[in-house]
Amino acid sequence: MSKAYRSMLLPGTWSAEVMANRVKGHSVDARTACHRVQPRLPLGLNRGQAECVVVPPQLIAAAPTGVDPVHTATIPLNGLTAAQSVELLGIQAGQSVLITGAEGAVGGYAVQLAKRRGAVVIASDLSPDGEFATKAAGGDVYVSASQPLVEAVRRVRPEGGDAFLDTARLGQALVGAVVDGGRFVATRIDALPQAERGIQVLLTQVGPDAAMLTTLSDLAATGDLAGPRVGSRGASSSPSGRGGRGRSRQR
């Protein structure tokens, strides 16, 4: 049953304060995090803002305790995008994955979640040192995007990466870094490359998932999910944001 919540209007998403005590698992005045409660309007129309909004319970999860509001605000959209993208990668322990935009919010979360699956993570972004991607997010190798990335990745993994998550809209330019028969996941439909060499090309279409959001919230609360750096270019980036988990293109 949908109930009303008071919006805290945090940047990039909505957090909420429960106003009704009839939602299972949530109590009055409990602090919650929510995935996208803006109305879905035709492209080009402005979206309204309101003090109160009605949302389905499956959109919300308890906000992490002891976590600053800026970090909390990035979890519902950026965190879910990263988590659902890592799911689409289908990686197993010991496999390698290249993640672009690893210093941003989606990419930074994805690096951490891929590491939790036991993957070998090659992180890439525009910063020269990749300090956040490696020291905070835990990437195994950092490759600066200021150099030709396909060649740089092939120097680290001559056979190419088993999977590739593109959060930086590099698309076709990097499909050559993936092994034959690997997976390429993009977070933007305008960055989908043409499939080749049996590579499966997938699009993340982030959708609400209260269980996954709860897991991310719990990880943040225990200090096991580092938030993006304030001012990071990816901290409020918006992926495709259409319901569902993914589309596939393969040749």
C-alpha positions, -999 to 999 in steps of 0.1 A, spaced: 0 0 0 13 34 -9 18 59 19 29 95 23 64 106 32 80 140 39 108 147 16 142 159 29 151 170 -7 187 158 -6 207 163 -38 204 138 -66 176 117 -50 150 117 -23 153 107 13 122 106 34 108 108 69 79 84 74 46 101 81 25 70 84 31 40 106 13 14 84 42 5 62 57 -28 73 93 -24 85 91 14 90 80 35 119 69 71 123 98 95 120 121 68 108 147 81 84 145 63 50 161 64 16 140 61 -15 146 54 -52 131 80 -75 98 93 -65 96 120 -92 66 115 -115 73 99 -149 65 126 -174 70 128 -211 105 139 -222 108 177 -222 82 184 -195 93 198 -161 89 176 -131 71 189 -101 84 192 -65 62 187 -35 66 187 3 47 154 5 46 126 -20 30 91 -21 53 63 -29 51 25 -29 68 8 0 90 -12 -24 108 20 -32 122 27 2 147 13 27 160 25 61 187 51 56 221 42 69 228 54 105 258 75 111 263 83 75 263 119 63 234 131 41 255 137 10 267 101 10 232 88 18 217 108 -11 239 90 -36 229 55 -26 194 51 -41 202 62 -76 240 59 -80 243 29 -57 215 9 -72 228 17 -107 262 3 -97 247 -27 -80 224 -36 -109 252 -30 -134 275 -54 -115 248 -80 -115 245 -77 -153 283 -82 -156 278 -117 -142 314 -118 -129 327 -146 -107 356 -147 -83 389 -143 -101 375 -128 -132 387 -94 -144 365 -64 -150 373 -29 -163 353 -1 -148 354 34 -163 344 65 -143 358 47 -113 363 80 -95 327 90 -98 297 78 -78 284 50 -100 318 38 -109 332 41 -74 304 21 -60 307 -5 -88 344 -10 -80 336 -18 -44 307 -41 -53 328 -60 -79 355 -65 -54 330 -80 -30 324 -106 -56 361 -114 -58 367 -98 -91 401 -84 -102 391 -47 -109 409 -25 -134 397 10 -126 399 39 -149 391 76 -149 407 109 -158 425 116 -126 463 109 -129 466 88 -97 432 72 -91 436 76 -54 399 72 -46 394 42 -71 423 23 -55 427 33 -19 390 40 -10 371 18 -35 397 -10 -36 405 -13 -73 434 -36 -80 449 -16 -109 444 20 -120 447 30 -156 443 67 -164 419 75 -192 443 102 -205 460 74 -225 446 50 -251 427 26 -229 425 -5 -250 462 -6 -253 466 2 -216 442 -26 -205 459 -51 -229 492 -43 -212 477 -53 -179 456 -82 -192 470 -92 -227 439 -113 -233 415 -85 -224 391 -81 -195 364 -107 -189 338 -79 -185 336 -41 -189 314 -16 -171 313 17 -189 300 46 -167 319 72 -187 301 69 -221 332 57 -239 313 29 -257 327 17 -290 361 30 -283 367 4 -256 349 -27 -268 384 -39 -280 394 -42 -244 370 -71 -238 378 -108 -243 360 -127 -270 327 -138 -256 329 -114 -227 303 -89 -214 301 -51 -220 276 -32 -197 268 5 -204 248 28 -181 237 50 -210 218 39 -241 238 64 -262 270 47 -252 261 11 -263 288 -2 -287 281 -25 -316 286 -61 -305 315 -81 -320 335 -113 -313 306 -128 -294 306 -101 -268 273 -96 -251 263 -59 -248 239 -50 -221 223 -17 -209 216 -10 -173 181 2 -168 180 9 -131 148 1 -113 136 1 -77 147 -27 -54 141 -22 -17 161 -54 -8 191 -43 -27 188 -8 -14 187 -21 21 219 -41 15 236 -10 2 224 10 32 237 -16 56 271 -17 39 273 21 42 263 21 78 291 -4 87 317 15 67 320 -11 40 307 11 12 327 43 8 308 73 -6 319 94 -35 342 123 -30 323 156 -26 324 174 -59 331 143 -79 318 147 -114 298 114 -110 282 122 -77 249 132 -93 252 117 -127 220 102 -140 219 69 -159 192 58 -183 167 55 -153 141 35 -172 125 6 -153 139 -29 -156 173 -44 -153 189 -46 -187 187 -50 -225 210 -72 -245 226 -69 -279 248 -97 -292 263 -107 -325 
